[in-house]
Amino acid sequence: MLKLNYYLDLNVTGMSGFTGLIPIRNKAPAIPILIVSALEERAIIAEATAYGASGFITKSMPRDDMIQALHAVRAGDAGAGQIK
């Protein structure tokens, strides 16, 4: 099994970090992408999923919730970890 790892900074100067999701999705559409961020605004979370993120967790989430979201995204549960 091919294992790909991507690291993406959402605060890239001069562009939205989310646009970096597009080439990742084009190259490997089936891999899960979980965004981990200090940002908690619903608009940011919606933008991440619109660009192809499988899930979004915040750094302020309890550890157990983060772990649960990670496992859910790896299992293919789209939208795991999003703030409700």
C-alpha positions as CSV (number, residue, x, y, z in Angstrom):
1,M,0.0,0.0,0.0
2,L,1.3,3.4,-1.0
3,K,1.6,5.7,2.0
4,L,1.6,9.4,1.3
5,N,2.1,12.2,3.8
6,Y,1.3,15.8,3.1
7,Y,1.9,18.7,5.5
8,L,0.2,22.0,4.6
9,D,0.4,25.3,6.3
10,L,-2.9,27.2,6.1
11,N,-1.3,30.5,6.7
12,V,0.9,30.7,3.6
13,T,1.9,34.3,2.7
14,G,0.1,35.5,-0.4
15,M,-2.3,32.6,-0.8
16,S,-4.9,30.5,0.9
17,G,-3.4,27.4,2.3
18,F,-6.5,25.6,1.3
19,T,-5.7,25.9,-2.4
20,G,-2.9,23.5,-1.6
21,L,-5.5,20.8,-1.1
22,I,-6.4,20.9,-4.8
23,P,-3.2,19.3,-6.2
24,I,-3.2,16.8,-3.3
25,R,-6.8,15.7,-4.2
26,N,-5.8,15.6,-7.9
27,K,-2.8,13.4,-7.2
28,A,-4.3,11.1,-4.6
29,P,-8.1,11.6,-4.4
30,A,-8.7,8.7,-2.0
31,I,-6.3,9.6,0.8
32,P,-7.8,11.1,3.9
33,I,-6.8,14.7,4.7
34,L,-7.4,15.9,8.3
35,I,-6.8,19.6,9.0
36,V,-5.5,20.4,12.5
37,S,-5.7,24.1,13.2
38,A,-5.9,26.7,16.0
39,L,-8.6,28.4,13.8
40,E,-12.1,27.6,15.0
41,E,-14.4,29.8,12.7
42,R,-17.1,27.8,11.0
43,A,-16.3,29.6,7.7
44,I,-12.8,28.3,7.8
45,I,-14.0,24.8,8.5
46,A,-16.5,25.1,5.6
47,E,-13.7,26.3,3.3
48,A,-11.5,23.4,4.2
49,T,-14.1,20.8,3.4
50,A,-15.0,22.7,0.2
51,Y,-11.4,22.3,-0.9
52,G,-11.4,18.6,-0.1
53,A,-10.4,18.1,3.5
54,S,-11.9,14.9,5.0
55,G,-12.1,16.5,8.4
56,F,-11.1,19.4,10.5
57,I,-10.1,19.4,14.2
58,T,-9.0,22.3,16.3
59,K,-6.1,22.4,18.6
60,S,-8.4,23.3,21.5
61,M,-10.4,20.1,21.2
62,P,-9.9,17.5,24.0
63,R,-7.3,14.9,23.2
64,D,-9.8,12.0,23.2
65,D,-11.9,13.9,20.6
66,M,-8.9,14.5,18.4
67,I,-8.0,10.8,18.5
68,Q,-11.6,9.8,17.7
69,A,-11.7,12.2,14.8
70,L,-8.3,10.9,13.5
71,H,-9.6,7.3,13.5
72,A,-12.9,8.4,11.9
73,V,-11.2,10.1,9.0
74,R,-8.9,7.2,8.5
75,A,-12.0,5.0,8.3
76,G,-13.5,7.2,5.7
77,D,-16.1,9.1,7.8
78,A,-16.2,12.3,5.8
79,G,-16.6,15.4,8.0
80,A,-15.2,13.8,11.1
81,G,-14.1,16.2,13.8
82,Q,-15.9,19.2,12.5
83,I,-17.3,21.6,15.0
84,K,-21.1,21.1,15.1
